[in-house]
């Protein structure tokens, strides 16, 4: 006897409808999680690494891309992304500032070597100096 399953379109509509009014429940759940989410995620570091290695061994990245097809990202980006991108960027302004400040400071304090005429291979040293300084700031090396 075949298993009785809900109508897929009704289940999808219910999922969307319920999620559409669950914003406060979502926020409450995040608040209630406190540091446990952080602690649990940190404790799962080895499991995460093993899972990533297994996914790579199984070629799941490419399989997922092939399953979604070449148009999925574009469709989702032009529907969801267009409306969410500006608000997401605005909400991240302070995080962006905190993230780039150390690199801006490195560049502001960097004294570059003499600039030579365009195309002169000695100008490559200027680029190398920037790259080295930024890499050192990123890695602390």
C-alpha positions as protocol buffer text, in pm:
chain_id: "A"
residue {
  index: 1
  type: UNK
  ca { x: 0 y: 0 z: 0 }
}
residue {
  index: 2
  type: UNK
  ca { x: 132 y: 339 z: -98 }
}
residue {
  index: 3
  type: UNK
  ca { x: 214 y: 589 z: 171 }
}
residue {
  index: 4
  type: UNK
  ca { x: -27 y: 882 z: 187 }
}
residue {
  index: 5
  type: UNK
  ca { x: 160 y: 1212 z: 154 }
}
residue {
  index: 6
  type: UNK
  ca { x: 34 y: 1570 z: 177 }
}
residue {
  index: 7
  type: UNK
  ca { x: -15 y: 1766 z: -143 }
}
residue {
  index: 8
  type: UNK
  ca { x: 321 y: 1925 z: -219 }
}
residue {
  index: 9
  type: UNK
  ca { x: 179 y: 2261 z: -331 }
}
residue {
  index: 10
  type: UNK
  ca { x: -32 y: 2287 z: -14 }
}
residue {
  index: 11
  type: UNK
  ca { x: 265 y: 2198 z: 204 }
}
residue {
  index: 12
  type: UNK
  ca { x: 479 y: 2461 z: 29 }
}
residue {
  index: 13
  type: UNK
  ca { x: 207 y: 2726 z: 64 }
}
residue {
  index: 14
  type: UNK
  ca { x: 169 y: 2644 z: 435 }
}
residue {
  index: 15
  type: UNK
  ca { x: 547 y: 2667 z: 482 }
}
residue {
  index: 16
  type: UNK
  ca { x: 557 y: 3012 z: 322 }
}
residue {
  index: 17
  type: UNK
  ca { x: 247 y: 3137 z: 507 }
}
residue {
  index: 18
  type: UNK
  ca { x: 371 y: 3026 z: 847 }
}
residue {
  index: 19
  type: UNK
  ca { x: 720 y: 3159 z: 790 }
}
residue {
  index: 20
  type: UNK
  ca { x: 574 y: 3492 z: 680 }
}
residue {
  index: 21
  type: UNK
  ca { x: 434 y: 3554 z: 1028 }
}
residue {
  index: 22
  type: UNK
  ca { x: 711 y: 3389 z: 1231 }
}
residue {
  index: 23
  type: UNK
  ca { x: 954 y: 3682 z: 1239 }
}
residue {
  index: 24
  type: UNK
  ca { x: 910 y: 3748 z: 1609 }
}
residue {
  index: 25
  type: UNK
  ca { x: 937 y: 3377 z: 1690 }
}
residue {
  index: 26
  type: UNK
  ca { x: 1262 y: 3371 z: 1494 }
}
residue {
  index: 27
  type: UNK
  ca { x: 1396 y: 3672 z: 1685 }
}
residue {
  index: 28
  type: UNK
  ca { x: 1292 y: 3522 z: 2020 }
}
residue {
  index: 29
  type: UNK
  ca { x: 1462 y: 3194 z: 1935 }
}
residue {
  index: 30
  type: UNK
  ca { x: 1784 y: 3372 z: 1845 }
}
residue {
  index: 31
  type: UNK
  ca { x: 1774 y: 3570 z: 2170 }
}
residue {
  index: 32
  type: UNK
  ca { x: 1702 y: 3258 z: 2376 }
}
residue {
  index: 33
  type: UNK
  ca { x: 1994 y: 3070 z: 2222 }
}
residue {
  index: 34
  type: UNK
  ca { x: 2239 y: 3315 z: 2379 }
}
residue {
  index: 35
  type: UNK
  ca { x: 2597 y: 3195 z: 2375 }
}
residue {
  index: 36
  type: UNK
  ca { x: 2501 y: 2829 z: 2349 }
}
residue {
  index: 37
  type: UNK
  ca { x: 2484 y: 2855 z: 1969 }
}
residue {
  index: 38
  type: UNK
  ca { x: 2835 y: 2999 z: 1964 }
}
residue {
  index: 39
  type: UNK
  ca { x: 2968 y: 2741 z: 2210 }
}
residue {
  index: 40
  type: UNK
  ca { x: 2802 y: 2453 z: 2024 }
}
residue {
  index: 41
  type: UNK
  ca { x: 2931 y: 2574 z: 1689 }
}
residue {
  index: 42
  type: UNK
  ca { x: 3284 y: 2608 z: 1827 }
}
residue {
  index: 43
  type: UNK
  ca { x: 3265 y: 2260 z: 1982 }
}
residue {
  index: 44
  type: UNK
  ca { x: 3158 y: 2120 z: 1644 }
}
residue {
  index: 45
  type: UNK
  ca { x: 3474 y: 2239 z: 1469 }
}
residue {
  index: 46
  type: UNK
  ca { x: 3607 y: 1887 z: 1409 }
}
residue {
  index: 47
  type: UNK
  ca { x: 3268 y: 1761 z: 1288 }
}
residue {
  index: 48
  type: UNK
  ca { x: 3242 y: 2058 z: 1051 }
}
residue {
  index: 49
  type: UNK
  ca { x: 3587 y: 1986 z: 907 }
}
residue {
  index: 50
  type: UNK
  ca { x: 3508 y: 1616 z: 864 }
}
residue {
  index: 51
  type: UNK
  ca { x: 3179 y: 1701 z: 697 }
}
residue {
  index: 52
  type: UNK
  ca { x: 3345 y: 1943 z: 456 }
}
residue {
  index: 53
  type: UNK
  ca { x: 3611 y: 1686 z: 370 }
}
residue {
  index: 54
  type: UNK
  ca { x: 3346 y: 1419 z: 310 }
}
residue {
  index: 55
  type: UNK
  ca { x: 3142 y: 1658 z: 96 }
}
residue {
  index: 56
  type: UNK
  ca { x: 3453 y: 1735 z: -110 }
}
residue {
  index: 57
  type: UNK
  ca { x: 3531 y: 1365 z: -147 }
}
residue {
  index: 58
  type: UNK
  ca { x: 3172 y: 1302 z: -263 }
}
residue {
  index: 59
  type: UNK
  ca { x: 3188 y: 1598 z: -504 }
}
residue {
  index: 60
  type: UNK
  ca { x: 2868 y: 1736 z: -347 }
}
residue {
  index: 61
  type: UNK
  ca { x: 2951 y: 2095 z: -443 }
}
residue {
  index: 62
  type: UNK
  ca { x: 2942 y: 2024 z: -816 }
}
residue {
  index: 63
  type: UNK
  ca { x: 2647 y: 1786 z: -773 }
}
residue {
  index: 64
  type: UNK
  ca { x: 2450 y: 2060 z: -598 }
}
residue {
  index: 65
  type: UNK
  ca { x: 2535 y: 2312 z: -866 }
}
residue {
  index: 66
  type: UNK
  ca { x: 2432 y: 2073 z: -1140 }
}
residue {
  index: 67
  type: UNK
  ca { x: 2108 y: 1991 z: -959 }
}
residue {
  index: 68
  type: UNK
  ca { x: 2017 y: 2359 z: -924 }
}
residue {
  index: 69
  type: UNK
  ca { x: 2117 y: 2443 z: -1278 }
}
residue {
  index: 70
  type: UNK
  ca { x: 2270 y: 2760 z: -1418 }
}
residue {
  index: 71
  type: UNK
  ca { x: 1966 y: 2982 z: -1372 }
}
residue {
  index: 72
  type: UNK
  ca { x: 1874 y: 2928 z: -1007 }
}
residue {
  index: 73
  type: UNK
  ca { x: 2121 y: 3176 z: -860 }
}
residue {
  index: 74
  type: UNK
  ca { x: 2019 y: 3441 z: -1112 }
}
residue {
  index: 75
  type: UNK
  ca { x: 1648 y: 3389 z: -1049 }
}
residue {
  index: 76
  type: UNK
  ca { x: 1691 y: 3404 z: -672 }
}
residue {
  index: 77
  type: UNK
  ca { x: 1926 y: 3702 z: -688 }
}
residue {
  index: 78
  type: UNK
  ca { x: 1689 y: 3904 z: -905 }
}
residue {
  index: 79
  type: UNK
  ca { x: 1384 y: 3820 z: -694 }
}
residue {
  index: 80
  type: UNK
  ca { x: 1496 y: 3792 z: -331 }
}
residue {
  index: 81
  type: UNK
  ca { x: 1836 y: 3954 z: -358 }
}
residue {
  index: 82
  type: UNK
  ca { x: 1725 y: 4277 z: -518 }
}
residue {
  index: 83
  type: UNK
  ca { x: 1493 y: 4362 z: -229 }
}
residue {
  index: 84
  type: UNK
  ca { x: 1710 y: 4226 z: 53 }
}
residue {
  index: 85
  type: UNK
  ca { x: 2052 y: 4352 z: -60 }
}
residue {
  index: 86
  type: UNK
  ca { x: 2009 y: 4724 z: 27 }
}
residue {
  index: 87
  type: UNK
  ca { x: 1870 y: 4651 z: 374 }
}
residue {
  index: 88
  type: UNK
  ca { x: 2139 y: 4391 z: 441 }
}
residue {
  index: 89
  type: UNK
  ca { x: 2417 y: 4627 z: 341 }
}
residue {
  index: 90
  type: UNK
  ca { x: 2270 y: 4909 z: 551 }
}
residue {
  index: 91
  type: UNK
  ca { x: 2246 y: 4677 z: 852 }
}
residue {
  index: 92
  type: UNK
  ca { x: 2609 y: 4574 z: 805 }
}
residue {
  index: 93
  type: UNK
  ca { x: 2755 y: 4925 z: 791 }
}
residue {
  index: 94
  type: UNK
  ca { x: 2916 y: 4910 z: 1135 }
}
residue {
  index: 95
  type: UNK
  ca { x: 3049 y: 4558 z: 1072 }
}
residue {
  index: 96
  type: UNK
  ca { x: 3194 y: 4672 z: 739 }
}
residue {
  index: 97
  type: UNK
  ca { x: 3360 y: 4969 z: 907 }
}
residue {
  index: 98
  type: UNK
  ca { x: 3508 y: 4749 z: 1179 }
}
residue {
  index: 99
  type: UNK
  ca { x: 3627 y: 4495 z: 923 }
}
residue {
  index: 100
  type: UNK
  ca { x: 3801 y: 4733 z: 684 }
}
residue {
  index: 101
  type: UNK
  ca { x: 3940 y: 4985 z: 933 }
}
residue {
  index: 102
  type: UNK
  ca { x: 4260 y: 4789 z: 1006 }
}
residue {
  index: 103
  type: UNK
  ca { x: 4335 y: 4761 z: 634 }
}
residue {
  index: 104
  type: UNK
  ca { x: 4263 y: 5128 z: 567 }
}
residue {
  index: 105
  type: UNK
  ca { x: 4498 y: 5214 z: 852 }
}
residue {
  index: 106
  type: UNK
  ca { x: 4771 y: 4994 z: 702 }
}
residue {
  index: 107
  type: UNK
  ca { x: 4732 y: 5170 z: 368 }
}
residue {
  index: 108
  type: UNK
  ca { x: 4726 y: 5516 z: 531 }
}
residue {
  index: 109
  type: UNK
  ca { x: 5052 y: 5439 z: 712 }
}
residue {
  index: 110
  type: UNK
  ca { x: 5227 y: 5276 z: 418 }
}
residue {
  index: 111
  type: UNK
  ca { x: 5508 y: 5464 z: 251 }
}
residue {
  index: 112
  type: UNK
  ca { x: 5556 y: 5343 z: -103 }
}
residue {
  index: 113
  type: UNK
  ca { x: 5880 y: 5345 z: -296 }
}
residue {
  index: 114
  type: UNK
  ca { x: 5940 y: 5589 z: -580 }
}
residue {
  index: 115
  type: UNK
  ca { x: 5699 y: 5568 z: -872 }
}
residue {
  index: 116
  type: UNK
  ca { x: 5861 y: 5526 z: -1211 }
}
residue {
  index: 117
  type: UNK
  ca { x: 5714 y: 5588 z: -1559 }
}
residue {
  index: 118
  type: UNK
  ca { x: 5418 y: 5376 z: -1661 }
}
residue {
  index: 119
  type: UNK
  ca { x: 5524 y: 5025 z: -1762 }
}
residue {
  index: 120
  type: UNK
  ca { x: 5853 y: 5040 z: -1574 }
}
residue {
  index: 121
  type: UNK
  ca { x: 5901 y: 4700 z: -1405 }
}
residue {
  index: 122
  type: UNK
  ca { x: 6032 y: 4872 z: -1091 }
}
residue {
  index: 123
  type: UNK
  ca { x: 5673 y: 4982 z: -1022 }
}
residue {
  index: 124
  type: UNK
  ca { x: 5590 y: 4622 z: -940 }
}
residue {
  index: 125
  type: UNK
  ca { x: 5766 y: 4668 z: -609 }
}
residue {
  index: 126
  type: UNK
  ca { x: 5499 y: 4920 z: -506 }
}
residue {
  index: 127
  type: UNK
  ca { x: 5230 y: 4661 z: -568 }
}
residue {
  index: 128
  type: UNK
  ca { x: 5428 y: 4398 z: -380 }
}
residue {
  index: 129
  type: UNK
  ca { x: 5468 y: 4635 z: -85 }
}
residue {
  index: 130
  type: UNK
  ca { x: 5091 y: 4688 z: -67 }
}
residue {
  index: 131
  type: UNK
  ca { x: 5019 y: 4317 z: -99 }
}
residue {
  index: 132
  type: UNK
  ca { x: 5275 y: 4227 z: 170 }
}
residue {
  index: 133
  type: UNK
  ca { x: 5148 y: 4489 z: 414 }
}
residue {
  index: 134
  type: UNK
  ca { x: 4782 y: 4388 z: 369 }
}
residue {
  index: 135
  type: UNK
  ca { x: 4865 y: 4018 z: 399 }
}
residue {
  index: 136
  type: UNK
  ca { x: 5059 y: 4083 z: 718 }
}
residue {
  index: 137
  type: UNK
  ca { x: 4763 y: 4276 z: 861 }
}
residue {
  index: 138
  type: UNK
  ca { x: 4522 y: 3996 z: 769 }
}
residue {
  index: 139
  type: UNK
  ca { x: 4730 y: 3708 z: 903 }
}
residue {
  index: 140
  type: UNK
  ca { x: 4922 y: 3882 z: 1179 }
}
residue {
  index: 141
  type: UNK
  ca { x: 5240 y: 3732 z: 1034 }
}
